[in-house]
Amino acid sequence: MKAEVIVIGAGMAGLAAGKWLQDNDYDVIILEARDRVGGRVYTDHSLGIPIDLGASWIHGIKDNPITDLANQINAKRIETDYDEMISFDYDGSSIDDKTVEEYEDWHEELLESAAEEGNIPMSEAFETVLAEEDDLDETDRRFLTYLNRTIEITAAGSFDELSASELDSDEEFDGPDVLFPNGYSEIPEYLAQNLNIQFNQVVKKIVYQNDQVIIETSRGQFTCEAAIITLPLGVLKKGDIVFSPPLPKKKMAALQRLKTGTLNKVVLKFEKAFWPKDPDYIGYVPAEHEHHQEYLNYYHYSNKPVLIDFLGGHHARNMENQSESEVKKLAEQPLKKIFSKFSPATEMIRSKWNSDKFACGTYVILPPGSSLADIAELSKTVGNLYFAGEATHDEYPGTVHGAYLSGVRAAQELDEEWDEE
C-alpha cells in the first residue's frame, strides 16, 4: 500500500500529525499496532463507568491545545483541587491540614536543596540534604517518604531513577487541572474521525532511502515518501523495530540515556461508599512495608463508589507481577484502617503499562546523566524520517499536550521541507 506520508502510531502525536497533514491535503496513512486509537490515552468501561487507565488530566487548561480540542466537542470536564485532601496516618488516625502543610513546605525546601546537588540520583541528593537536618524522628522520616512517593507517582519514577537537577526542568501551562468524567478517549476518537488508520499493524522494519520509506509490518508492506515515527520511547528502546540504515549514533545515545517511567492505577469499585464525597483525594502516610498511599476520590467526580489508587516507579512495576487478589488486598489495607464502615471492593481493574508491549511504560523520565537536550535530540529529523511523541517535546515531556504539539510540529517540519524542494 502506498501513500505520500505514513504516520506510525495512532496515539495523540500520530493523530495530531495525521490530522494536520490531511487538513493540508496530504495523502496520509496511519499505522497502529493496537485495535484502537489513543495509545496511552485509554478509557476502560468494564466497571460500567468510564475510567481512564492511562492519561487522566489536562494539566494546566490555559492556552492548552487539549482544552481547545475539548471545547470543540463540548467534552465535560471537572476541576481537580489537590488541596482538597483528607489525610491519615499509618494507624488510621486523622492528620490535620496544618500538619500536612508544614510537612509539605519543609519537603519543598528539601527538594529545592536536593536539586542543587547536581545531575545525580534524587535518592542520593535527598539523603545528603536530609543528613544536614537535626532531630529527625520516625514520624518525620515516614512523612517525608510519603511525600517523596507522591513525587514518584507524578514523575512515574522512583527517586533512584530520577535526576535531582532535572526533576522539575519542564514547562507548564497555567490554570487548574481538569478530568474528563466521560473519559479522555473522547479526544483521540474525535481526532481520528475521517483519518485512514490501519489497525493491528505491528511495525517490524523501517527502510529509509533518499526519496522512499519502506515499512514492513506484521500484515504487509507500505511505501511512502516520508514517515513520521510516533512510537513510545520504551518501544524504541526495546529495539524490536529494525531501522535500515541504523539511526545516527547521537540519537541512539540520547535514546539510551532517557528512560520510560511507570505510573499505574488500581481501580476499586465498592457496593456503596463508606468514605466522604467532598475531598478530591484521600492520603495515607504508610508504614515502612506499605506502598499504597494515594487515592483519587472518584465518587467526588462520578457519584459512583470508586477509588483510584496510584503507584509510581518500582512500586508500579512490582504491582504488575502480583496476583489480582494480592493487589486488591494491598490496595484495600489502608482503607480498612481508616474507615470503620469499610467493606471490600466488589470489582477491581488495574493498568499494567510496563508490561504493555506497545507502550513499555507510561512516559519519559530524566534519569541521572540525562537532560532535556536528549529529548531535543530525539525530535530531530533523520533523512525522510520525522519524530514525534511526548518523549520528543523538550518543553512539555510526559504530557498529552506535549505529545499533541510534537505531532503538529513534525507535520509542519515535513511540510516546510517539501515546500523547499
C-alpha positions as CSV (number, residue, x, y, z in Angstrom):
1,M,0.0,0.0,0.0
2,K,1.3,3.5,-0.9
3,A,0.8,7.0,0.5
4,E,2.7,10.3,0.4
5,V,3.2,10.1,4.1
6,I,2.9,7.3,6.6
7,V,2.5,8.0,10.3
8,I,3.4,5.2,12.7
9,G,1.2,5.2,15.8
10,A,-2.3,6.4,16.4
11,G,-1.7,7.9,19.8
12,M,-2.1,11.6,20.4
13,A,1.1,12.5,18.5
14,G,0.3,10.4,15.5
15,L,-3.3,11.6,15.3
16,A,-2.2,15.2,15.6
17,A,0.3,14.7,12.8
18,G,-2.1,12.8,10.6
19,K,-4.9,15.3,11.0
20,W,-2.7,18.3,10.3
21,L,-1.3,16.7,7.1
22,Q,-4.8,15.6,5.9
23,D,-6.2,19.0,6.6
24,N,-3.3,20.4,4.4
25,D,-4.2,18.0,1.5
26,Y,-1.5,15.3,2.0
27,D,-2.3,11.7,1.3
28,V,-1.7,10.0,4.7
29,I,-2.0,6.5,6.2
30,I,-1.6,5.9,9.9
31,L,-0.4,2.5,11.0
32,E,-1.5,1.4,14.5
33,A,-0.4,-1.8,16.3
34,R,-3.5,-1.9,18.5
35,D,-7.1,-2.3,17.6
36,R,-8.0,1.2,18.9
37,V,-6.7,4.8,18.8
38,G,-5.3,6.8,21.7
39,G,-2.2,4.7,22.7
40,R,-1.6,5.7,26.3
41,V,-4.9,7.6,26.4
42,Y,-7.3,4.7,27.2
43,T,-10.7,4.8,28.8
44,D,-11.9,1.5,30.2
45,H,-15.7,0.8,30.5
46,S,-15.6,-2.6,32.2
47,L,-16.8,-1.3,35.6
48,G,-19.9,0.2,34.0
49,I,-18.4,3.8,34.1
50,P,-15.7,5.4,32.1
51,I,-12.3,5.0,33.9
52,D,-9.1,6.4,32.4
53,L,-6.4,3.8,32.9
54,G,-3.9,6.0,31.0
55,A,-3.8,9.8,30.9
56,S,-6.4,11.4,33.1
57,W,-5.9,15.2,33.3
58,I,-5.4,18.3,31.1
59,H,-2.5,19.7,33.1
60,G,-3.0,23.5,33.1
61,I,-6.0,24.4,31.0
62,K,-5.0,28.0,30.0
63,D,-3.8,28.1,26.3
64,N,-3.5,24.3,26.3
65,P,-4.3,22.8,22.9
66,I,-6.2,19.9,24.6
67,T,-8.5,22.5,26.1
68,D,-9.2,23.7,22.5
69,L,-10.0,20.2,21.3
70,A,-12.2,19.5,24.3
71,N,-14.1,22.8,23.6
72,Q,-14.7,21.7,20.0
73,I,-16.6,18.7,21.1
74,N,-18.0,20.2,24.3
75,A,-16.4,17.4,26.4
76,K,-17.4,17.6,30.0
77,R,-14.5,18.5,32.4
78,I,-14.3,18.7,36.2
79,E,-11.6,20.6,38.0
80,T,-9.3,18.8,40.5
81,D,-8.3,20.6,43.6
82,Y,-5.2,18.9,45.0
83,D,-5.5,20.8,48.3
84,E,-8.9,19.1,48.9
85,M,-7.4,16.1,50.6
86,I,-8.1,14.3,53.8
87,S,-5.0,12.7,55.3
88,F,-4.5,9.8,57.7
89,D,-1.6,8.2,59.5
90,Y,-0.5,4.5,59.2
91,D,-2.6,3.6,62.2
92,G,-5.7,5.1,60.6
93,S,-5.8,8.3,62.8
94,S,-6.6,11.6,61.1
95,I,-3.9,14.1,60.3
96,D,-4.9,17.8,60.4
97,D,-4.4,20.0,57.4
98,K,-1.9,22.3,59.3
99,T,0.5,19.4,59.9
100,V,0.3,18.3,56.3
101,E,1.0,21.9,55.1
102,E,4.0,22.2,57.4
103,Y,5.5,18.9,56.1
104,E,4.8,19.9,52.5
105,D,6.5,23.3,52.9
106,W,9.5,21.6,54.5
107,H,9.6,18.9,51.8
108,E,9.6,21.5,49.1
109,E,12.6,23.2,50.6
110,L,14.4,19.9,50.9
111,L,13.7,19.1,47.2
112,E,15.0,22.6,46.1
113,S,18.2,21.9,48.0
114,A,18.5,18.4,46.6
115,A,18.2,19.8,43.1
116,E,21.3,21.9,43.7
117,E,23.3,18.7,44.3
118,G,23.5,18.2,40.6
119,N,22.6,15.6,37.9
120,I,22.8,12.6,40.4
121,P,20.1,10.3,41.6
122,M,17.4,12.1,43.6
123,S,17.6,9.4,46.3
124,E,21.3,10.2,46.9
125,A,20.7,14.0,46.7
126,F,17.8,13.9,49.1
127,E,19.7,11.8,51.7
128,T,22.6,14.2,51.5
129,V,20.3,17.1,52.2
130,L,18.4,15.2,54.9
131,A,21.7,14.4,56.7
132,E,22.0,18.1,57.5
133,E,18.7,18.2,59.3
134,D,18.7,17.9,63.1
135,D,16.4,15.8,65.3
136,L,14.7,13.8,62.7
137,D,12.3,11.4,64.3
138,E,10.5,8.3,62.9
139,T,7.3,10.3,62.1
140,D,9.4,12.9,60.2
141,R,11.0,10.2,58.1
142,R,7.7,8.4,57.4
143,F,6.0,11.7,56.3
144,L,8.9,12.6,54.1
145,T,8.9,9.2,52.5
146,Y,5.2,9.6,51.9
147,L,5.8,13.0,50.2
148,N,8.7,11.5,48.2
149,R,6.3,8.9,46.9
150,T,3.8,11.4,45.8
151,I,6.6,12.9,43.6
152,E,7.4,9.4,42.4
153,I,3.7,8.9,41.3
154,T,3.6,12.2,39.5
155,A,7.1,11.7,37.9
156,A,6.4,8.0,37.2
157,G,9.8,7.1,38.5
158,S,11.4,6.1,41.8
159,F,14.0,8.5,43.4
160,D,16.9,6.4,42.4
161,E,15.8,6.6,38.7
162,L,15.3,10.4,38.7
163,S,17.9,13.1,38.2
164,A,17.9,15.6,41.1
165,S,18.7,18.6,39.0
166,E,16.4,17.7,36.1
167,L,13.3,16.7,38.1
168,D,11.5,20.0,37.7
169,S,13.0,21.2,34.4
170,D,10.0,21.1,32.1
171,E,7.4,23.9,31.4
172,E,3.8,24.1,32.5
173,F,0.6,25.7,31.3
174,D,-1.2,28.0,33.7
175,G,-4.6,27.2,35.2
176,P,-6.2,24.3,37.1
177,D,-6.0,20.6,36.1
178,V,-9.3,19.0,34.8
179,L,-10.5,15.4,34.5
180,F,-12.8,14.0,31.8
181,P,-15.7,12.3,33.6
182,N,-16.8,10.7,30.3
183,G,-13.3,9.5,29.6
184,Y,-10.2,11.1,27.9
185,S,-10.7,8.8,24.9
186,E,-13.2,11.3,23.6
187,I,-10.3,13.4,22.4
188,P,-8.3,10.9,20.3
189,E,-11.6,9.5,18.9
190,Y,-12.5,13.0,17.8
191,L,-9.1,13.5,16.1
192,A,-9.3,10.1,14.4
193,Q,-12.5,10.9,12.5
194,N,-12.0,10.7,8.7
195,L,-8.4,9.6,9.0
196,N,-7.1,6.5,7.2
197,I,-6.0,4.3,10.1
198,Q,-4.8,0.8,9.5
199,F,-5.2,-1.2,12.8
200,N,-3.3,-4.3,14.0
201,Q,-0.3,-3.3,12.0
202,V,2.8,-4.1,14.1
203,V,5.8,-2.4,12.5
204,K,8.8,-4.7,12.2
205,K,11.2,-2.8,9.9
206,I,11.7,0.7,8.5
207,V,14.0,1.1,5.5
208,Y,14.6,4.7,4.6
209,Q,16.3,6.0,1.5
210,N,16.6,9.3,-0.4
211,D,13.1,9.5,-1.7
212,Q,11.3,6.5,-0.3
213,V,10.5,4.8,3.0
214,I,9.5,1.1,3.1
215,I,7.7,-0.1,6.2
216,E,7.3,-3.8,6.9
217,T,4.5,-4.7,9.3
218,S,3.1,-7.9,10.7
219,R,0.5,-7.8,7.9
220,G,2.3,-6.5,4.8
221,Q,4.4,-3.7,3.3
222,F,3.8,0.0,3.0
223,T,5.7,2.6,1.0
224,C,5.8,6.4,1.2
225,E,8.0,9.4,0.5
226,A,8.4,10.3,4.2
227,A,7.3,8.8,7.5
228,I,6.5,10.3,10.9
229,I,7.6,8.0,13.8
230,T,5.5,8.5,16.9
231,L,6.4,5.2,18.7
232,P,6.7,5.4,22.5
233,L,10.3,5.8,23.9
234,G,10.0,2.4,25.6
235,V,9.2,0.7,22.3
236,L,12.1,2.4,20.5
237,K,14.5,1.4,23.4
238,K,13.4,-2.2,23.2
239,G,14.9,-2.4,19.7
240,D,12.4,-4.8,18.2
241,I,11.9,-2.5,15.2
242,V,14.8,-2.5,12.8
243,F,15.9,0.7,11.2
244,S,17.9,0.4,7.9
245,P,20.3,2.1,7.9
246,P,20.6,2.3,11.7
247,L,19.6,5.6,13.4
248,P,22.5,8.0,14.0
249,K,24.7,7.3,17.0
250,K,23.8,10.7,18.6
251,K,20.1,9.9,18.5
252,M,20.8,6.3,19.8
253,A,22.9,7.7,22.7
254,A,20.1,10.1,23.7
255,L,17.6,7.2,23.5
256,Q,19.8,5.1,25.8
257,R,20.2,8.0,28.4
258,L,16.5,8.6,28.7
259,K,14.1,6.1,30.3
260,T,10.4,5.4,30.3
261,G,8.8,5.7,33.7
262,T,5.8,3.7,35.0
263,L,2.6,5.1,36.6
264,N,-0.1,2.6,37.3
265,K,-3.6,2.7,38.7
266,V,-5.6,0.2,40.8
267,V,-9.3,1.0,40.5
268,L,-11.6,-0.3,43.3
269,K,-15.4,-0.3,42.9
270,F,-17.4,-0.8,46.0
271,E,-21.1,-1.7,46.7
272,K,-21.5,1.7,48.4
273,A,-19.2,4.5,49.5
274,F,-18.0,4.3,53.1
275,W,-15.9,7.5,52.8
276,P,-16.9,11.2,52.4
277,K,-17.8,12.6,48.9
278,D,-16.3,16.1,49.3
279,P,-12.5,15.6,49.2
280,D,-10.7,15.1,45.8
281,Y,-8.1,12.9,47.4
282,I,-7.6,10.5,50.4
283,G,-3.9,10.5,51.5
284,Y,-2.4,7.8,53.8
285,V,1.1,8.0,55.3
286,P,2.1,4.4,55.1
287,A,4.1,2.2,57.5
288,E,7.6,1.2,56.2
289,H,6.4,-2.0,54.5
290,E,3.4,-0.4,52.8
291,H,3.3,1.1,49.3
292,H,-0.3,2.2,48.7
293,Q,-1.0,5.7,49.8
294,E,-2.8,8.0,47.4
295,Y,-6.5,7.6,46.3
296,L,-8.3,9.8,43.9
297,N,-11.9,10.0,45.2
298,Y,-13.8,9.2,42.0
299,Y,-17.0,9.2,44.0
300,H,-16.5,13.0,44.1
301,Y,-16.4,13.2,40.2
302,S,-18.8,10.4,39.1
303,N,-21.2,9.9,42.0
304,K,-20.2,6.2,41.8
305,P,-18.4,4.3,44.8
306,V,-15.0,4.2,43.1
307,L,-11.5,5.0,44.4
308,I,-8.4,5.1,42.2
309,D,-5.1,4.1,43.8
310,F,-1.9,5.4,42.2
311,L,1.5,3.8,42.2
312,G,4.8,5.1,40.6
313,G,8.2,3.8,39.7
314,H,9.4,0.5,41.2
315,H,6.1,0.0,43.2
316,A,4.1,0.4,39.9
317,R,6.2,-2.2,38.1
318,N,6.2,-4.6,41.0
319,M,2.4,-4.4,41.2
320,E,2.2,-5.7,37.6
321,N,3.7,-9.0,38.8
322,Q,1.4,-9.5,41.7
323,S,-1.8,-11.6,41.6
324,E,-5.2,-9.8,41.4
325,S,-6.1,-10.9,45.0
326,E,-2.8,-9.7,46.3
327,V,-3.1,-6.3,44.6
328,K,-6.7,-5.9,45.9
329,K,-5.7,-6.8,49.4
330,L,-2.7,-4.4,49.5
331,A,-4.8,-1.5,47.9
332,E,-7.6,-2.0,50.5
333,Q,-5.3,-2.3,53.5
334,P,-5.1,1.4,54.3
335,L,-8.8,1.9,53.7
336,K,-9.6,-0.8,56.2
337,K,-7.5,1.0,58.8
338,I,-9.0,4.4,58.1
339,F,-12.7,3.8,57.7
340,S,-14.7,1.8,60.3
341,K,-17.5,1.1,57.8
342,F,-15.1,-0.4,55.3
343,S,-16.3,-3.3,53.2
344,P,-14.2,-5.0,50.5
345,A,-14.4,-3.9,46.8
346,T,-16.8,-5.8,44.6
347,E,-14.7,-5.2,41.5
348,M,-11.2,-4.2,40.6
349,I,-9.3,-3.3,37.4
350,R,-5.7,-2.2,37.1
351,S,-3.3,-0.9,34.5
352,K,-0.1,-2.6,33.5
353,W,1.7,-0.1,31.3
354,N,5.2,-1.5,31.8
355,S,4.1,-5.0,30.6
356,D,2.1,-3.5,27.6
357,K,4.3,-4.3,24.6
358,F,3.0,-1.4,22.6
359,A,3.8,1.1,25.4
360,C,6.6,-0.4,27.6
361,G,5.9,2.1,30.3
362,T,4.0,5.4,30.7
363,Y,6.1,8.5,29.9
364,V,9.6,9.7,29.7
365,I,11.7,10.4,32.8
366,L,15.1,12.0,33.1
367,P,17.5,9.7,34.8
368,P,20.8,10.8,36.3
369,G,23.1,11.9,33.5
370,S,20.3,12.8,31.1
371,S,18.8,16.2,30.3
372,L,16.2,18.0,28.1
373,A,18.9,18.2,25.4
374,D,18.4,14.4,25.0
375,I,14.7,14.9,24.4
376,A,15.5,17.7,21.8
377,E,17.9,15.2,20.1
378,L,15.1,12.6,19.8
379,S,13.0,15.1,18.0
380,K,15.5,15.7,15.2
381,T,14.7,14.6,11.6
382,V,16.8,11.8,10.1
383,G,16.6,11.9,6.3
384,N,13.0,11.5,5.4
385,L,12.0,10.2,8.9
386,Y,10.4,12.7,11.3
387,F,10.0,12.0,15.0
388,A,7.1,12.9,17.4
389,G,5.7,11.8,20.7
390,E,5.7,13.1,24.3
391,A,9.3,12.0,24.7
392,T,10.4,14.3,21.9
393,H,8.9,17.5,23.3
394,D,11.5,19.3,25.4
395,E,9.1,21.8,26.9
396,Y,6.2,19.5,27.8
397,P,7.6,16.0,28.0
398,G,5.4,13.3,29.6
399,T,2.1,15.0,28.8
400,V,-0.8,14.6,26.4
401,H,-0.4,18.2,25.2
402,G,3.3,17.6,24.7
403,A,2.5,14.6,22.5
404,Y,-0.1,16.5,20.5
405,L,2.1,19.5,19.9
406,S,5.0,17.3,18.9
407,G,2.8,15.7,16.2
408,V,1.8,19.0,14.8
409,R,5.5,20.2,14.9
410,A,6.6,17.0,13.0
411,A,3.9,17.5,10.3
412,Q,4.8,21.2,9.9
413,E,8.6,20.3,9.6
414,L,7.8,17.9,6.9
415,D,5.6,20.4,5.1
416,E,8.3,23.1,5.3
417,E,10.9,20.8,3.8
418,W,8.6,19.7,1.0
419,D,7.9,23.4,0.2
420,E,11.6,24.0,-0.2
421,E,12.1,21.1,-2.7
